[in-house]
């Protein structure tokens, strides 16, 4: 009974076979079929390699939501060189809540030479080239996100030559923590002092002839400092054409959460527009000479996540490639053989008709003469 049940089961499974086998004696091979098979296998191998390359690659997914964190502090990372002596300039932040953050809370004033060394000029040239490419090809930002913490530092390298020139500029670098509201970070003449209605700068003791707000922004970022990330103002250099000149930067800061396979950090991206003008009260151009960076915080937060193709999706796509190529090449080969057979059959039929014998009455005979054994005698 068990053997009978096994036989019935095997017979049932054979009837359900969706891939019937053809005996090898019924299979006919041809040169054209071998050529098509070779092309199909080559195409499959090429597309498999390309698909594996896509599988190994990753992409960045951007999601947007409302930023609900309004109680934390915002960190501003600064590295700016101004072409004035350190005792003549002062930097601080004043926000919309009229909260003043003095530079003494985290900034360092370092006397330096404004002109860069040859190696530093090459660094600045490369950084400006990257900035121009980022403005043209926005997809490069994804590459920068992926390479964070892996690429070389973007900070200005130290001078390789021991310059004997006396310092003629002031490098202001460090970081400040400010409220998460719109504010104004500025560098102007004189040190800042508190004031009941805000703050003021002691600029009366500085001669107008010493005003020179030519500056270079080696680094400016918001939030956590991430090595390898290039910000929009990094490498910017402005040369003042007049002693009384104002440089303005209008910045929109966007909170950003960055999640890659290498890091997970909370930082900030920003966009910026620039404006510069000469202060001339007689001509109606009012204001204060200096460098002003007015920033505003966006209410939206961007979450940037690095994603990877799942392995099951890679297998599905690979099966689709292999099956699709086999099916397509089989259809094309069958259609090609059909067309070739039709053409050759008509060619043979035409040559056969051209060899038929004409009869005396004008008809043609399509019959071949019969030969018998008696005709040999």
Legacy VTK file of the C-alpha trace (Angstrom):
# vtk DataFile Version 3.0
C-alpha trace
ASCII
DATASET POLYDATA
POINTS 377 float
0.000 0.000 0.000
2.796 2.370 0.803
4.442 1.721 -2.570
1.153 2.350 -4.351
0.680 5.600 -2.488
4.207 6.656 -3.381
3.619 5.883 -7.048
0.385 7.842 -7.029
2.110 10.743 -5.358
4.968 10.698 -7.879
2.541 10.495 -10.785
0.581 13.430 -9.379
3.764 15.452 -9.003
4.753 14.617 -12.587
1.396 15.855 -13.834
1.922 19.127 -11.942
5.363 19.630 -13.509
5.365 23.092 -15.108
8.784 22.472 -16.702
8.384 19.446 -18.975
11.644 17.899 -20.188
12.328 17.367 -23.885
14.394 14.283 -24.809
17.836 15.145 -26.139
17.151 13.190 -29.335
14.432 15.737 -30.184
16.677 18.754 -29.610
18.295 20.278 -32.692
21.288 22.610 -32.366
22.351 25.193 -34.908
25.095 27.757 -35.460
22.613 30.624 -35.271
21.287 29.337 -31.958
24.807 29.104 -30.565
25.536 32.674 -31.671
22.373 33.978 -30.043
23.178 32.025 -26.854
26.666 33.547 -26.744
25.232 37.056 -27.129
22.629 36.338 -24.439
25.216 35.056 -21.934
27.488 38.033 -22.607
24.623 40.476 -22.085
23.567 38.702 -18.890
27.109 38.853 -17.514
27.432 42.582 -18.324
24.068 43.506 -16.819
24.748 41.368 -13.741
27.976 43.265 -13.087
26.177 46.595 -13.548
23.373 45.504 -11.238
25.867 44.430 -8.591
27.484 47.872 -8.832
24.099 49.486 -8.241
23.501 47.119 -5.323
26.763 48.140 -3.665
26.006 51.854 -4.070
23.924 53.899 -1.620
21.803 57.012 -1.943
20.592 59.776 0.335
16.918 60.041 1.291
15.582 63.450 2.347
12.610 63.782 4.702
11.067 67.002 6.010
9.256 67.701 9.245
8.556 70.570 11.619
11.396 71.326 14.023
9.920 71.032 17.513
13.139 71.716 19.401
13.072 75.389 20.341
14.726 75.299 23.763
18.226 74.114 22.853
21.154 76.356 22.055
22.600 76.842 18.587
26.341 76.519 18.145
28.108 78.826 15.668
31.585 77.744 14.510
33.653 80.680 13.269
37.049 81.099 11.635
37.339 84.540 9.988
40.415 86.650 9.271
39.969 90.437 9.069
42.659 92.757 7.654
42.766 94.895 10.812
44.681 94.658 14.059
42.977 92.735 16.834
42.796 95.757 19.168
40.722 97.617 16.593
37.918 95.086 15.982
35.272 93.368 18.072
32.860 90.500 17.379
29.635 89.558 19.130
26.077 88.336 18.545
22.792 90.106 19.194
19.553 88.143 18.667
15.906 89.167 18.393
15.434 88.589 22.113
18.046 91.349 22.604
20.371 88.842 24.183
24.001 89.743 23.662
26.655 87.045 23.395
30.135 88.541 23.707
33.120 87.178 21.829
34.864 86.475 25.140
32.481 83.549 25.645
34.283 81.369 23.107
36.182 83.320 20.431
39.944 83.769 20.204
41.643 86.817 18.663
44.926 85.813 17.041
47.245 88.298 15.252
48.233 86.878 11.851
49.474 87.911 8.412
46.545 88.429 6.036
48.339 87.259 2.870
48.369 83.489 2.499
51.395 81.317 1.906
51.702 79.399 -1.405
50.345 76.201 0.144
47.445 78.059 1.744
46.650 79.780 -1.573
46.482 76.370 -3.259
44.132 75.157 -0.512
41.904 78.202 -1.016
41.895 77.759 -4.800
40.816 74.106 -4.501
38.127 75.008 -1.973
36.717 77.722 -4.242
36.731 75.268 -7.155
34.723 72.772 -5.094
32.289 75.542 -4.123
31.705 76.436 -7.783
31.086 72.771 -8.668
28.647 72.413 -5.763
26.612 75.329 -7.107
26.387 73.656 -10.523
25.927 70.018 -9.452
23.833 69.719 -6.297
24.182 65.919 -6.232
27.788 66.366 -5.076
26.384 67.280 -1.655
25.348 63.638 -1.221
28.945 62.576 -1.874
30.131 65.038 0.798
27.607 63.651 3.301
28.811 60.091 2.644
32.465 61.054 3.007
32.003 62.912 6.306
34.641 61.943 8.883
36.439 59.923 6.159
37.848 62.741 4.011
40.658 65.091 4.926
40.021 68.097 7.116
38.791 71.212 5.335
40.479 73.591 7.803
43.061 76.065 6.579
46.511 74.422 6.816
49.158 76.213 8.908
51.772 78.325 7.221
54.690 76.303 5.935
56.958 79.366 5.783
57.997 81.254 8.872
57.029 84.724 7.715
59.017 87.518 9.311
56.330 90.068 8.496
54.602 91.744 11.391
50.964 90.676 11.869
48.619 93.011 9.989
45.361 91.091 10.460
43.278 89.404 13.137
42.054 85.827 12.984
38.840 85.399 14.970
38.102 81.720 15.535
36.225 79.526 17.969
32.538 78.919 18.654
29.578 80.588 20.348
26.314 79.231 21.773
23.298 81.397 20.989
19.537 81.171 21.358
17.661 79.345 18.632
16.158 82.558 17.248
17.143 84.950 14.497
20.203 87.010 15.282
23.071 89.072 13.956
26.706 88.079 14.257
28.910 91.019 13.354
32.491 92.177 13.339
32.982 95.922 13.466
35.308 98.599 14.775
35.867 98.688 18.537
35.197 96.280 21.348
31.571 95.650 22.308
30.208 96.959 25.609
26.781 96.280 27.182
24.105 98.910 26.762
20.580 99.209 28.263
19.096 99.295 24.766
21.331 96.655 23.271
25.052 97.139 22.967
27.631 99.521 21.516
31.167 99.429 20.154
33.983 101.740 21.224
34.901 103.009 17.781
35.630 106.639 18.604
39.282 105.987 19.382
39.977 104.262 16.036
40.944 106.363 13.036
38.889 105.975 9.863
42.115 105.592 7.896
42.766 102.276 9.647
39.379 100.833 8.638
39.877 97.837 6.362
37.225 95.142 6.409
38.798 92.983 3.763
38.241 89.496 5.124
38.527 85.805 4.448
36.057 83.238 5.770
37.978 80.032 6.277
35.077 78.335 8.024
31.533 79.159 9.099
29.047 76.518 10.191
26.144 75.978 12.563
25.575 73.060 14.896
27.897 70.136 15.530
31.261 70.469 13.824
31.644 67.626 11.292
35.036 67.218 9.559
34.821 66.836 5.801
31.621 68.890 5.352
32.069 71.939 3.103
29.818 74.886 3.940
28.671 77.587 1.482
30.940 80.358 2.811
34.111 78.303 3.328
36.958 79.804 1.303
35.196 83.141 0.662
37.486 86.173 0.368
36.344 89.788 0.037
38.601 92.785 -0.584
37.284 96.173 0.537
37.489 98.990 -2.006
36.902 101.724 0.578
37.625 102.327 4.237
33.922 102.691 5.089
32.494 99.528 3.571
29.777 97.180 4.810
29.630 93.475 3.968
26.316 91.742 4.642
25.490 88.025 4.584
21.850 86.951 4.886
21.777 83.352 6.084
18.890 80.887 6.411
19.795 78.011 8.745
18.043 74.652 8.310
18.310 72.078 11.159
19.558 68.794 9.732
19.811 65.277 11.110
22.424 63.239 9.276
22.305 59.436 9.452
24.823 57.498 7.364
26.518 54.132 7.767
29.529 55.970 9.210
28.065 58.693 11.430
24.892 59.930 13.053
24.923 63.642 13.895
22.690 66.664 14.325
24.010 69.608 12.374
22.693 72.510 10.306
22.800 73.402 6.647
22.384 76.961 5.450
21.915 79.054 2.349
23.301 82.552 1.982
22.962 85.693 -0.119
25.586 88.450 -0.108
25.564 92.213 -0.367
28.264 94.830 -0.028
28.160 98.632 -0.227
30.173 101.701 0.676
28.885 103.770 3.599
28.325 107.349 2.412
25.885 109.345 4.507
25.943 112.259 2.065
24.730 109.977 -0.721
22.062 108.344 1.454
23.960 105.093 2.040
23.682 104.826 5.812
24.965 102.137 8.124
28.065 101.006 10.003
31.262 99.719 8.468
31.899 96.075 9.226
30.960 92.481 8.508
27.374 91.532 9.360
25.937 88.017 9.220
22.206 88.039 9.780
20.895 84.529 10.302
17.387 83.146 10.631
16.321 79.663 11.750
14.013 77.663 9.485
10.977 76.029 11.082
11.511 72.881 8.994
13.990 70.171 9.841
15.616 67.934 7.233
16.490 64.317 7.967
19.119 62.929 5.588
19.389 59.133 5.687
21.745 56.947 3.696
19.850 53.986 2.243
20.914 50.750 0.571
19.115 48.353 -1.775
17.806 45.282 0.125
19.308 41.931 -0.843
15.930 40.450 -1.778
15.307 43.317 -4.180
18.704 42.699 -5.761
17.782 39.014 -6.293
14.406 39.930 -7.813
16.004 42.389 -10.234
18.698 39.841 -11.115
16.107 37.133 -11.857
14.171 39.614 -13.970
17.289 40.414 -16.001
18.200 36.769 -16.615
14.661 35.613 -17.411
13.917 38.641 -19.562
17.041 38.237 -21.683
16.445 34.504 -22.195
12.826 35.091 -23.195
13.607 38.022 -25.471
16.506 36.321 -27.247
14.398 33.166 -27.713
11.573 35.151 -29.305
13.944 37.103 -31.542
15.781 33.951 -32.600
12.539 32.137 -33.439
11.256 35.117 -35.413
14.566 35.392 -37.266
14.514 31.708 -38.230
10.948 32.018 -39.424
11.799 34.978 -41.649
14.904 33.232 -42.968
12.972 30.061 -43.810
10.278 32.025 -45.645
12.893 33.857 -47.718
14.896 30.726 -48.536
11.760 28.741 -49.394
10.657 31.398 -51.873
14.155 31.565 -53.356
14.235 27.796 -53.854
10.746 27.809 -55.332
11.729 30.492 -57.837
14.870 28.651 -58.932
12.837 25.433 -59.337
10.315 27.162 -61.592
13.079 28.631 -63.768
14.408 25.120 -64.600
11.017 23.710 -65.865
10.865 22.400 -69.550
8.590 24.140 -72.108
6.136 21.995 -74.143
5.410 22.381 -77.862
1.991 23.857 -77.225
3.499 26.656 -75.126
2.937 25.038 -71.712
5.671 24.134 -69.328
6.200 20.760 -67.778
7.009 20.752 -64.090
7.346 16.954 -63.996
10.683 15.194 -64.003
11.150 12.268 -66.410
10.807 8.873 -64.899
13.561 6.342 -65.380
12.928 2.607 -65.342
15.077 -0.455 -65.631
13.912 -1.012 -69.317
15.428 2.295 -70.401
18.868 0.934 -69.653
18.530 -1.846 -72.260
LINES 1 378
377 0 1 2 3 4 5 6 7 8 9 10 11 12 13 14 15 16 17 18 19 20 21 22 23 24 25 26 27 28 29 30 31 32 33 34 35 36 37 38 39 40 41 42 43 44 45 46 47 48 49 50 51 52 53 54 55 56 57 58 59 60 61 62 63 64 65 66 67 68 69 70 71 72 73 74 75 76 77 78 79 80 81 82 83 84 85 86 87 88 89 90 91 92 93 94 95 96 97 98 99 100 101 102 103 104 105 106 107 108 109 110 111 112 113 114 115 116 117 118 119 120 121 122 123 124 125 126 127 128 129 130 131 132 133 134 135 136 137 138 139 140 141 142 143 144 145 146 147 148 149 150 151 152 153 154 155 156 157 158 159 160 161 162 163 164 165 166 167 168 169 170 171 172 173 174 175 176 177 178 179 180 181 182 183 184 185 186 187 188 189 190 191 192 193 194 195 196 197 198 199 200 201 202 203 204 205 206 207 208 209 210 211 212 213 214 215 216 217 218 219 220 221 222 223 224 225 226 227 228 229 230 231 232 233 234 235 236 237 238 239 240 241 242 243 244 245 246 247 248 249 250 251 252 253 254 255 256 257 258 259 260 261 262 263 264 265 266 267 268 269 270 271 272 273 274 275 276 277 278 279 280 281 282 283 284 285 286 287 288 289 290 291 292 293 294 295 296 297 298 299 300 301 302 303 304 305 306 307 308 309 310 311 312 313 314 315 316 317 318 319 320 321 322 323 324 325 326 327 328 329 330 331 332 333 334 335 336 337 338 339 340 341 342 343 344 345 346 347 348 349 350 351 352 353 354 355 356 357 358 359 360 361 362 363 364 365 366 367 368 369 370 371 372 373 374 375 376
